């Protein structure tokens, strides 16, 4: 049952929020031991929220657009009085004294926070293998990764543990796991969703986004969590985009571009699997059949995004993660002096990938290296923004694969960080440019695992990319992605 | 002004001082959150997720702090430009995020100046916005962090808005350094953006000191002096440091670039961190905040609301009174320049106005003395309606209770003693005392003085003290010089 149908049934008094919660808790109990989508199932909180929703309905009050809908929340989103671990040992024992803005907005909309989902430590990774608490597994094939870093949220939705989930996307961390788990994932325009209460990885790239099983469900979730928040200075001072009303507009006459470099074209990225390219091309053909005007668009700098990202994101992370020093909260490993205590706590509390990125970022910002690394990466970022702006002069939306491959096996890429980083090549440009993108399931690969197609658009074009995604969703539902 | 005497450095050496002055802005709330910006609260009571740097928290800049910073920038004659917040990364337990949010390459204010009372101009490199840290108290181990048994941290101060005012290395004497800090404080108080109390730490001075041979324009290795908590302490610390460096140079050594900790009680500084390995703060643009872009309208509004600043006030009073720079500086410091200008504007004699203010109005509260009454009093004195003694007495009463100087004079029986009246009295006295008069006119210097005292005493007795002793002396001298000095009269 979709989130929208669930909310409608609860608001109409046809279903009780508590019953819906119990159904989902039962599914979690049956299967999460295997999937490990959750770091924590927040049954107590969820039950009290569900009871409030039912009470509101009984009293004739409207509990909101997500009445009684369980939502799984990535465990880097602060929840008052509930552990928020970022899947890291460094935050051991820390209870946030406040709720993230998205948590407040979900609560006001009648949603039920069902649990905190697993992630790559501090959202650094593409498989959840970097979680300090063990990886999550792909519900379609538990020998495969669910993607990452929001792998727990993607797996929770794919496994039916919750109709909706919240993730965060810094370089593809919502879209890539959505693609690997066969669900919808959205990276909104930077500033559409408040970052207040999202534990920062790379502040200029981080954006919270929805997971859902349908475009309409993702739309309602984004409408609930989006909109201006005065507590986030980078929040766009506008209400959330209105999406549900425009989903059925169709693509007749719309200009759709295929990013040549990411879709098997000449001079493009190596390593994008043929089955993934084929599904992407099939999606583009379906849009053309639906009336869109399709063209090939070259965005040469898109390929450079990966290198720029792996300097900018670690640089910001090296600063954002300084505060985990053992002084005020989280893990403290005692040592004779304060400085030694800082080092001991951080050495014990952070995993290898986090340490790797802190070191990369520290180096990139160091005197004498700044210009060659961080400074140059910022220039590439500007170049990417310029190239995408030029592309959006020619087309309304762009299409590419979301992930170069379908879900891979555990350990396949952990030995080689570069092989893991390449997973993000298609998703990173939107983070660097701040533009929105959506990944929607579109058929399966040669291995039978889900493939996601990515629709990208210029800033605040969520209504447009959701419309395009809806057309592809219809095509796939009618068997057009086989 | 009561500057101490400039200590003399050994022959052939001169000072080069640049000051970094941190000023806490007196906003109601902190720089990035709504917590109270208050000194003296119970530890860790004015804190929230933002100023504690808790995971997921985000800063929102305090508009009033930005406005105050721009006001200060305009008062320091700086360029006020679009600014970018930056992160300065280093680990310290009282800094919650382990980075300080500050301004680096694009500060709000740059390229200003402060003109000192003697006309010396101090260049201001920048005056940027940043957040304060918390406050650590290290228990045991001599109060130093790495020897302490444990440390207590109070985060009430974390996130308090600061302006760091960086002067160019252009201060050439200790007196100029003192006058500069004092002048900055006057400006801060005049525009009302800080209470600028060094003893409470709302104004903190670090001094970068080097020396060089007189006549050279090189900038030699400098040391940064910290823990200076008063202007006097700064003067001592700079002098100590200059002598220490000169001693090193004259004995063939050279100073190391380092931070030194001033010990006021011991009267000396001790080395802190060596700056040979310069800290790498890995500055980069703060991604959680957007650039601060002042509009032309905002700057125009700030300029329009700008009160008269000390340098301009001094210039105005010099213009109106021709008094000496140090006297004018004193009056401006006491806030009596407006009274002086108003009295002069009402026709009171400028010299007399400045003299009375300088010597007879050195009081904290002169609010009851209106410009009108003060001007009237000075006019009465210069026209001879009041003697100097009487004028001082009337002024004292004006300070205590205000009122009209004419009625006060009348109540006290200070009747008008006109010049011709006094002259008659003097002439009569001379006629009545011919022997004494001869001794005054023809006697030796000692006799003359004695007799002047006699005549003045007699006049004072006759007038019950209302006569002006100086006027009597002038009359006596005048009569003594006249051709027929053997007898009074014309």
Interface residues (C-beta under 8 A of the other chain):
Chain A: X76 X77 X78 X84 X86 X91 X94 X96 X97 X98 X100 X195 X196 X197 X198 X199 X200 X202 X203 X204 X230 X231 X232 X233 X234 X315 X316 X318 X319 X322 X323 X325 X327 X328 X329 X337 X338 X339 X342 X362 X365 X366 X367 X370 X374
Chain B: X49 X52 X53 X54 X55 X56 X57 X58 X59 X60 X61 X87 X89 X91 X93 X96 X97 X98 X99 X145 X146 X151 X153 X278 X280 X282 X283 X284 X287 X288 X289 X290
